[in-house]
Amino acid sequence: MTARILAVDDIAANLRLLEAKLVSEFYEVLLASSGPEALQAAAAQLPDVILLDVMMPGMDGYEVCRVLKANPRTQHIPVVMVTALTDPTERVRGLEAGADDFLSKPVDNATLFARLRALLRVKQVQDAWRLRAETVRDLGVDGLDGGAVSIAGARALLLDEEGDEAAAVTDALAQDGIAVTRAHSPEECWNEAMTGRYDLALLSMPEEGAEMLRLASRFRAHGETRDLPLLLLADLSQKAQVLRGFDLGANDHAFRPLDPNELRARARNQVRRKRYQERLRAELDRSLEMAVTDQLTGLRNRRYVRRHLDSLLRSEEVGVLLVDIDRFKSINDTHGHAVGDVALREVAARLKGQIRAADVVARYGGEEFLLVLTGARGPFAMAVAERLREVVADQPVASGRLSLPVTISVGVATGGPNVPADALIEAADRALYRAKAEGRNCVRLGSLERTTAD
């Protein structure tokens, strides 16, 4: 997969060597030779991954990473720190600053490209969710609060067949409030993962790790587990298997002997990333719902019902009911708009309660509602309209101490494939006008053809 990589190093020779490696794998490469230059390039170019040298004069990689993660524009770009430092405390420091991984100089090509592929897979998914959410926000729907992602209440699933690491992993993650459930076999791990209760899975690789790699591949092949982060626990001698694991869908790794602080930092990062993705999904669901929903009544809005009607008329017989609350202006003028809103909500609820799951009722504007009945011919549509009229007229609307008699007039029209939606709505509107003119609180059937009777 191709992508744009920002490489940052204050030594020109290192930059050129890294650039040559990346270009040979057909990545687009951006270069920066200092921390401030890297921040400027990241904000302007929005690379897919940043390869960041740690030891730089003036502004080191740790500070650069912290600034990147504090900026909403760049905080979701994966960062891999490249360093000659081998002290585990330096890795932990980088991970806590927000880095996704560490690569040691000289950079091993196989490790570099395996990590890039794994990070890019996750970022592409998150970018897709973010783009959808931003598109809906462009329609004028507010997004969710963009605050920090919490790991509170997180649950991890550990597959440790031999039990050698269960206690150490459980104790380490417990310091961050992450509860660990141990699975004793791949099948038990699979069954637990399918419950959807977990934020992270850790796979402790035995000497022969093929079964763990098969499990990682299985996770990625199923929708229920596709987005569950996978962290491999392995011996350094199993490096080749770990790299293969990245290609099969693993997200991160930790080599033995396990450093508790490093394990905690890697687990936190993976949980946060998963929860951030879940937040994007929730925001998208909420935004889409708001984009097609009338906020006063909770019904679908005009934009949604028109598109729904257009879609049905490509292949279905459709009944359209245009409903108007009789003498609604007098309710507002006599009792105020707050009471008028109560009446609107109550009528909306009664209409919604009388239709099938396949049908749609929407607030069409003001005190008008539009109902679209799937597969409805004239007699059926008229029967539904009459039932709606009776349900509304049967009981007055209560607002505080007020008890308001409310009635509706309904215009009905039906049509099939190739009938323009505008023509169908216009026919229902003419029928509604006739119902209002003939005394209100009644139902009239319209024709697609203009006649003297209409």
C-alpha positions as CSV (number, residue, x, y, z in Angstrom):
1,M,0.0,0.0,0.0
2,T,1.3,3.4,-0.9
3,A,1.4,6.3,1.6
4,R,3.0,9.6,2.4
5,I,5.8,9.3,5.0
6,L,7.5,12.2,6.8
7,A,11.1,11.3,7.8
8,V,12.7,13.5,10.4
9,D,16.4,13.5,11.2
10,D,19.0,16.3,11.8
11,I,21.7,14.3,10.0
12,A,21.4,14.6,6.2
13,A,23.0,11.3,5.5
14,N,20.5,9.4,7.7
15,L,17.6,11.2,5.9
16,R,18.9,10.3,2.5
17,L,19.4,6.7,3.4
18,L,15.9,6.5,4.9
19,E,14.4,8.3,1.9
20,A,16.1,5.8,-0.5
21,K,14.6,2.8,1.5
22,L,11.1,4.3,1.4
23,V,11.2,5.3,-2.2
24,S,12.3,1.8,-3.2
25,E,9.0,0.6,-1.7
26,F,7.1,3.2,-3.6
27,Y,6.2,5.5,-0.6
28,E,6.0,9.2,-1.1
29,V,8.5,10.8,1.1
30,L,8.7,14.1,2.9
31,L,11.8,15.3,4.7
32,A,12.5,17.5,7.7
33,S,15.8,18.1,9.5
34,S,14.5,19.6,12.8
35,G,11.7,19.5,15.2
36,P,10.1,22.8,14.2
37,E,10.4,21.9,10.5
38,A,8.7,18.5,11.2
39,L,5.8,20.2,13.0
40,Q,5.3,22.6,10.2
41,A,5.5,19.9,7.5
42,A,3.1,17.6,9.5
43,A,0.5,20.3,9.9
44,A,0.7,21.4,6.3
45,Q,1.1,18.0,4.5
46,L,-0.7,15.6,6.9
47,P,1.5,12.6,6.2
48,D,0.2,9.1,6.9
49,V,3.1,8.1,9.2
50,I,6.0,10.1,10.8
51,L,9.4,8.5,11.3
52,L,10.9,10.7,14.0
53,D,14.5,10.8,15.2
54,V,14.8,11.1,18.9
55,M,18.2,12.8,19.4
56,M,17.9,16.2,17.7
57,P,19.4,19.5,18.9
58,G,17.0,22.2,20.3
59,M,13.8,20.2,20.1
60,D,14.1,16.5,20.6
61,G,11.8,13.8,19.3
62,Y,9.9,13.4,22.5
63,E,8.9,17.1,22.6
64,V,8.0,16.9,18.9
65,C,5.8,13.9,19.5
66,R,4.0,15.6,22.4
67,V,3.3,18.7,20.3
68,L,2.0,16.5,17.5
69,K,-0.3,14.6,19.8
70,A,-1.6,17.9,21.4
71,N,-2.6,19.3,18.0
72,P,-6.1,18.1,16.8
73,R,-4.9,18.4,13.2
74,T,-2.0,16.0,13.7
75,Q,-2.8,14.0,16.8
76,H,-4.0,10.9,14.9
77,I,-0.9,10.5,12.7
78,P,1.1,7.4,13.8
79,V,4.6,8.3,15.0
80,V,7.5,5.8,15.0
81,M,10.6,7.0,16.8
82,V,14.0,6.0,15.3
83,T,16.9,6.0,17.8
84,A,20.2,4.6,18.7
85,L,19.1,4.5,22.3
86,T,18.4,1.0,23.6
87,D,17.5,1.7,27.3
88,P,13.9,0.4,27.9
89,T,13.1,3.6,29.9
90,E,13.6,5.6,26.6
91,R,11.1,3.4,24.8
92,V,8.6,3.9,27.6
93,R,9.3,7.7,27.5
94,G,8.5,7.7,23.8
95,L,5.4,5.6,24.1
96,E,4.1,7.8,26.9
97,A,4.7,10.8,24.7
98,G,2.3,9.2,22.1
99,A,4.7,7.3,19.9
100,D,3.4,4.1,18.4
101,D,6.7,2.2,18.3
102,F,10.5,2.4,18.4
103,L,12.9,1.3,15.7
104,S,16.6,1.0,16.5
105,K,19.4,2.4,14.3
106,P,20.5,1.0,11.9
107,V,16.9,0.5,10.8
108,D,16.1,-3.1,9.8
109,N,14.2,-3.0,6.5
110,A,11.9,-5.9,7.3
111,T,10.9,-4.4,10.6
112,L,10.4,-1.0,9.2
113,F,8.1,-2.0,6.4
114,A,6.1,-4.5,8.5
115,R,5.4,-1.7,11.1
116,L,4.5,0.8,8.4
117,R,2.0,-1.7,6.8
118,A,0.4,-2.4,10.2
119,L,0.1,1.3,11.2
120,L,-1.2,2.3,7.8
121,R,-3.9,-0.3,7.9
122,V,-5.3,1.1,11.1
123,K,-4.9,4.7,10.0
124,Q,-6.7,4.1,6.8
125,V,-9.7,2.7,8.7
126,Q,-9.7,5.7,11.1
127,D,-9.3,8.2,8.3
128,A,-12.4,6.7,6.6
129,W,-14.5,7.1,9.7
130,R,-13.2,10.6,10.3
131,L,-13.9,11.7,6.8
132,R,-17.5,10.4,7.0
133,A,-18.0,12.2,10.3
134,E,-16.6,15.4,8.9
135,T,-18.8,15.1,5.8
136,V,-21.9,15.0,8.0
137,R,-20.6,17.9,10.2
138,D,-20.4,19.9,6.9
139,L,-24.2,19.5,6.7
140,G,-24.4,21.6,9.9
141,V,-24.6,18.8,12.5
142,D,-22.3,19.3,15.5
143,G,-19.8,16.6,16.4
144,L,-19.0,15.0,19.7
145,D,-16.7,16.5,22.3
146,G,-13.2,16.0,21.1
147,G,-11.7,15.5,24.6
148,A,-9.1,13.0,25.6
149,V,-10.0,9.3,25.2
150,S,-10.2,7.5,28.5
151,I,-9.2,3.9,29.2
152,A,-11.3,3.7,32.3
153,G,-13.0,0.3,32.6
154,A,-11.0,-1.3,29.8
155,R,-10.8,-5.0,29.5
156,A,-8.1,-7.1,28.0
157,L,-8.1,-10.7,26.9
158,L,-4.9,-12.7,27.4
159,L,-4.2,-16.0,25.6
160,D,-1.5,-17.7,27.6
161,E,-1.7,-21.4,27.2
162,E,1.1,-22.2,29.6
163,G,0.3,-19.6,32.2
164,D,3.8,-18.3,32.5
165,E,3.0,-14.7,31.8
166,A,-0.6,-14.4,33.1
167,A,0.3,-13.0,36.5
168,A,2.9,-10.5,35.3
169,V,0.6,-9.2,32.6
170,T,-2.4,-9.0,34.9
171,D,-0.4,-7.1,37.6
172,A,1.1,-4.7,35.1
173,L,-2.2,-3.7,33.4
174,A,-4.0,-3.6,36.7
175,Q,-2.0,-0.5,37.5
176,D,-3.9,1.3,34.7
177,G,-7.2,-0.2,35.7
178,I,-7.3,-2.6,32.8
179,A,-8.9,-5.9,33.9
180,V,-7.4,-9.0,32.3
181,T,-9.2,-12.2,31.5
182,R,-7.1,-15.2,30.7
183,A,-7.9,-17.7,28.0
184,H,-6.2,-21.1,28.1
185,S,-6.5,-22.1,24.4
186,P,-7.0,-20.4,21.0
187,E,-10.6,-21.7,20.8
188,E,-11.4,-20.3,24.3
189,C,-9.8,-17.0,23.3
190,W,-11.8,-16.9,20.1
191,N,-15.1,-17.6,21.9
192,E,-14.4,-14.9,24.5
193,A,-13.4,-12.3,21.8
194,M,-16.6,-12.9,20.0
195,T,-18.6,-11.6,23.0
196,G,-17.4,-8.1,22.1
197,R,-16.5,-7.3,25.7
198,Y,-12.8,-6.6,25.2
199,D,-10.7,-3.5,24.2
200,L,-7.5,-5.4,23.7
201,A,-6.2,-9.0,23.0
202,L,-2.7,-10.1,24.0
203,L,-1.4,-13.3,22.5
204,S,1.5,-14.9,24.3
205,M,3.4,-16.8,21.7
206,P,4.9,-20.2,22.6
207,E,8.1,-21.4,20.9
208,E,6.0,-22.6,18.0
209,G,3.8,-19.6,17.3
210,A,2.0,-20.7,14.1
211,E,-1.3,-21.3,16.0
212,M,-1.2,-17.7,17.3
213,L,-0.6,-16.3,13.8
214,R,-3.6,-18.4,12.6
215,L,-5.7,-16.9,15.4
216,A,-4.6,-13.3,14.5
217,S,-5.6,-14.0,10.9
218,R,-9.0,-15.4,12.0
219,F,-9.6,-12.2,14.1
220,R,-9.1,-10.0,11.1
221,A,-11.3,-12.1,8.9
222,H,-14.5,-11.7,11.0
223,G,-16.4,-8.5,11.4
224,E,-17.0,-9.0,15.2
225,T,-13.3,-9.1,15.9
226,R,-11.8,-7.1,13.0
227,D,-11.2,-4.0,15.0
228,L,-10.0,-5.6,18.3
229,P,-6.3,-4.6,18.8
230,L,-3.9,-7.5,18.9
231,L,-0.6,-7.3,20.9
232,L,1.9,-10.1,20.5
233,L,4.1,-11.2,23.4
234,A,7.2,-12.9,22.0
235,D,10.8,-13.8,22.4
236,L,13.4,-11.8,20.4
237,S,14.2,-15.0,18.6
238,Q,10.6,-15.0,17.2
239,K,11.1,-11.7,15.4
240,A,10.3,-13.2,12.0
241,Q,7.0,-14.6,13.4
242,V,6.2,-11.2,14.9
243,L,6.8,-9.4,11.6
244,R,4.6,-12.0,9.9
245,G,2.0,-11.3,12.6
246,F,1.9,-7.7,11.6
247,D,1.1,-8.6,8.0
248,L,-1.7,-10.9,9.3
249,G,-3.2,-8.1,11.3
250,A,-1.4,-7.7,14.7
251,N,-1.2,-4.1,15.9
252,D,1.8,-4.1,18.3
253,H,4.3,-6.3,20.1
254,A,6.4,-6.6,23.2
255,F,9.5,-8.7,23.4
256,R,10.5,-10.8,26.5
257,P,11.6,-10.2,29.1
258,L,8.5,-8.0,29.4
259,D,9.1,-4.6,30.8
260,P,5.9,-3.8,32.8
261,N,6.0,-0.1,32.0
262,E,6.5,-0.6,28.3
263,L,3.7,-3.2,28.3
264,R,1.4,-0.8,30.0
265,A,2.3,2.1,27.6
266,R,1.7,-0.1,24.6
267,A,-1.6,-1.4,26.0
268,R,-2.8,2.1,26.8
269,N,-2.1,3.3,23.3
270,Q,-4.0,0.4,21.7
271,V,-7.0,0.8,23.9
272,R,-7.1,4.6,23.3
273,R,-6.9,4.0,19.6
274,K,-9.7,1.5,19.6
275,R,-11.9,3.8,21.7
276,Y,-11.1,6.7,19.5
277,Q,-12.4,4.7,16.5
278,E,-15.5,3.7,18.5
279,R,-16.0,7.4,19.2
280,L,-15.8,8.2,15.5
281,R,-18.4,5.5,14.8
282,A,-20.7,6.8,17.5
283,E,-20.3,10.4,16.2
284,L,-21.1,9.3,12.7
285,D,-24.2,7.4,13.8
286,R,-25.3,10.3,15.9
287,S,-24.5,12.8,13.2
288,L,-26.4,10.8,10.5
289,E,-29.3,10.5,12.8
290,M,-29.4,14.2,13.5
291,A,-28.9,15.0,9.8
292,V,-32.1,13.1,8.9
293,T,-34.2,13.8,12.0
294,D,-36.6,16.7,12.9
295,Q,-35.4,17.8,16.3
296,L,-38.8,18.9,17.6
297,T,-40.8,15.8,16.8
298,G,-38.1,13.1,16.5
299,L,-39.5,12.1,13.1
300,R,-37.5,11.9,9.9
301,N,-37.1,15.3,8.1
302,R,-38.0,16.6,4.7
303,R,-34.6,15.8,3.2
304,Y,-34.7,12.2,4.3
305,V,-38.3,11.5,3.2
306,R,-37.8,12.9,-0.3
307,R,-34.8,10.8,-0.9
308,H,-36.5,7.7,0.5
309,L,-39.5,8.4,-1.8
310,D,-37.3,8.8,-4.8
311,S,-35.6,5.5,-4.1
312,L,-38.9,3.6,-3.6
313,L,-40.4,4.9,-6.8
314,R,-37.7,3.2,-8.9
315,S,-39.3,-0.2,-8.2
316,E,-42.3,0.0,-5.8
317,E,-45.9,1.0,-5.7
318,V,-46.0,3.8,-3.1
319,G,-48.7,5.6,-1.2
320,V,-48.1,9.2,-0.1
321,L,-50.1,10.8,2.6
322,L,-49.8,14.5,3.2
323,V,-51.2,15.4,6.6
324,D,-52.0,18.9,8.0
325,I,-53.1,19.8,11.5
326,D,-56.4,21.6,11.3
327,R,-56.5,25.3,12.5
328,F,-52.9,25.0,13.9
329,K,-52.3,28.7,13.7
330,S,-55.2,29.4,16.1
331,I,-53.5,27.0,18.6
332,N,-50.3,29.0,18.5
333,D,-52.1,32.4,18.5
334,T,-54.4,31.4,21.4
335,H,-52.2,29.3,23.6
336,G,-48.6,30.2,22.5
337,H,-45.9,28.3,20.5
338,A,-44.9,26.1,23.5
339,V,-48.4,24.5,23.4
340,G,-48.3,24.4,19.7
341,D,-45.0,22.4,20.0
342,V,-46.7,20.0,22.4
343,A,-49.5,19.5,19.8
344,L,-47.0,18.8,17.1
345,R,-45.1,16.3,19.1
346,E,-48.2,14.5,20.2
347,V,-49.6,14.3,16.6
348,A,-46.3,13.0,15.4
349,A,-46.2,10.3,18.1
350,R,-49.7,9.1,17.2
351,L,-48.9,9.0,13.4
352,K,-45.7,7.1,14.1
353,G,-47.5,4.6,16.3
354,Q,-49.9,3.6,13.5
355,I,-47.5,2.7,10.6
356,R,-45.5,-0.4,9.7
357,A,-41.8,-0.6,10.2
358,A,-41.3,-0.4,6.5
359,D,-43.2,2.9,6.2
360,V,-41.8,6.4,7.0
361,V,-43.4,9.4,8.6
362,A,-41.6,12.7,8.4
363,R,-42.3,16.3,9.4
364,Y,-42.6,18.0,6.0
365,G,-42.7,21.6,7.2
366,G,-44.6,23.6,9.8
367,E,-47.6,21.6,10.8
368,E,-47.5,19.3,7.8
369,F,-46.4,15.6,7.8
370,L,-45.6,13.4,4.9
371,L,-46.0,9.6,5.1
372,V,-44.6,7.2,2.6
373,L,-46.3,3.8,2.6
374,T,-44.3,1.0,0.8
375,G,-46.3,-1.2,-1.6
376,A,-49.5,0.7,-0.9
377,R,-52.3,1.0,-3.5
378,G,-55.3,3.3,-3.3
379,P,-57.6,1.3,-1.0
380,F,-54.9,0.4,1.5
381,A,-53.5,4.0,1.6
382,M,-57.0,5.4,2.1
383,A,-57.6,2.9,5.0
384,V,-54.4,3.9,6.7
385,A,-55.2,7.6,6.3
386,E,-58.6,7.1,7.8
387,R,-57.1,5.3,10.7
388,L,-54.7,8.1,11.3
389,R,-57.4,10.7,11.2
390,E,-59.4,8.7,13.8
391,V,-56.5,8.2,16.1
392,V,-55.7,11.9,16.2
393,A,-59.3,13.0,16.6
394,D,-60.1,10.4,19.2
395,Q,-58.3,12.0,22.2
396,P,-57.6,15.6,22.9
397,V,-54.0,16.8,23.3
398,A,-53.1,17.5,27.0
399,S,-50.7,20.4,27.7
400,G,-50.6,21.2,31.4
401,R,-54.2,21.9,32.4
402,L,-55.3,22.4,28.8
403,S,-57.1,19.8,26.9
404,L,-57.1,20.7,23.2
405,P,-59.2,18.9,20.5
406,V,-57.0,18.4,17.5
407,T,-57.9,17.0,14.1
408,I,-56.1,16.5,10.9
409,S,-56.9,16.6,7.2
410,V,-55.2,14.1,4.9
411,G,-54.5,14.1,1.2
412,V,-53.7,10.7,-0.4
413,A,-52.0,9.8,-3.7
414,T,-50.5,6.5,-5.0
415,G,-48.1,5.7,-7.8
416,G,-45.6,3.2,-9.0
417,P,-42.3,3.1,-10.8
418,N,-41.4,6.0,-13.2
419,V,-43.8,8.3,-11.4
420,P,-41.9,11.5,-10.4
421,A,-41.9,12.1,-6.6
422,D,-42.9,15.7,-7.2
423,A,-46.0,14.6,-9.2
424,L,-47.1,12.3,-6.4
425,I,-46.6,14.8,-3.7
426,E,-48.4,17.5,-5.8
427,A,-51.4,15.1,-6.2
428,A,-51.5,14.5,-2.4
429,D,-51.3,18.2,-1.8
430,R,-54.3,18.9,-4.1
431,A,-56.2,16.2,-2.3
432,L,-55.3,17.8,1.0
433,Y,-56.4,21.2,-0.2
434,R,-59.8,19.7,-1.1
435,A,-60.1,18.0,2.3
436,K,-59.5,21.4,4.0
437,A,-62.0,23.1,1.7
438,E,-64.6,20.5,2.4
439,G,-64.8,20.9,6.1
440,R,-61.4,19.5,7.5
441,N,-61.0,16.4,9.6
442,C,-61.4,14.2,6.6
443,V,-59.4,12.2,4.0
444,R,-59.4,12.8,0.2
445,L,-57.8,10.7,-2.6
446,G,-55.9,12.7,-5.2
447,S,-55.2,11.8,-8.9
448,L,-52.0,12.1,-10.7
449,E,-53.9,13.7,-13.6
450,R,-55.3,17.2,-13.0
451,T,-59.1,17.1,-13.3
452,T,-61.9,19.5,-12.7
453,A,-62.7,17.5,-9.6
454,D,-59.2,18.2,-8.2
